[in-house]
Amino acid sequence: MSLPAFARRCDHVQPFLVMELVKKAAALEEDGHPVIHMSIGEPDFTAPEPVLRALHRATDAGRTQYSDAAGLSALRRAIAADYRRRYQVEIDPQRVLVTAGASGALTLACAALVNPGDGVLMSDPGYPCNRHFVAAFDGVAQTVPTGPAERFQLSPELVDAHWRGNTRGVLISTPSNPTGTSMTTEALASIIGNVRARGGFTIVDEIYIGLSYGHEPVSALSLADDIVVANSFSKYFHMTGWRLGWLVVPPGAMPVFEKLAQNLYICPSVLAQQAALACFEPESMAVFAQRRDAFEERRNYLVPALREIGFEIPVEPDGAFYVYADISRFSDDSTRFANEVLEQTYVSIVPGADFGNSDARRYVRISYANSLENLKTAVQRLGEFVATRKAA
């Protein structure tokens, strides 16, 4: 049997390496090894009881028919109210479009904004799927090398220096995966203004904004209303497998986004939407706040603990649940290092190669979306492992 000729765009999409490591870790676990997962970006917490109760009520009542492509009106209103309550931003609910996860949100954003050959600036290192959302619509991901001096984020100067004739816009993630670092409000405002002056678009991925530490998070929507902002119920709300997210689009843009949503996936899961309404109840919000504090406690333990055993962490993470650690004193190849760590210590971490090319061989991403007890055990194993190694 011969396969059909696949579209050329498939050649520009690389496998998501973290998922390959997760499969390897799962196989070790099935063989009885005590694997500690510090690789995949998934909270160890799950949806709280009010959300589960809301799901059961929806299924019992048979509320399973299609919603509007833009999502349930009640959920769009609840999302807009949450922006007002937590970020002091007034958002018209008619600008909110509920999606099948943040991946669905960013896919829609690129479908609406990216023409074939259009370049989109984004940081390197960065979330690998962002490159592929752009490539899916025959755009060009223009990755910009960033380092500790820029907190691994785009800066206004970098945007100016890397803007090309085919550049159409920027895609910013703050806080960032894999680095856990946030962009300053001043830098973000400057980039938005510069891109606007060039006639381009700005997409801001804020899926980790609720998991910010040491500062009050500021949504990009407080800076401009002519941008596209993506968010999700996966990270702060701990509903990863429910596949639910949203976009906030500029005034007047909803008809374009909605017709794309109608044709690409009809509507997001209605059961997930019914359940997500309970996320905004006081009981649920209290749980989420406590869990955010738990993530901060884990970060406050893990960063100094890793430094003590020899990992270099050039930038203190202030969001999400990741540490981007320099392992160059132990190895000149972070992919080999991550595999050796998994095979010899049963701790699963991710090499920098998954997130771009900029110094990828010297960095690993370590997730603290695991219990404090497991983090302490992992640090002990890692400490014993690196104590036997010499600088490359």
Disulfide bonds with the S-S distance in Angstrom:
none
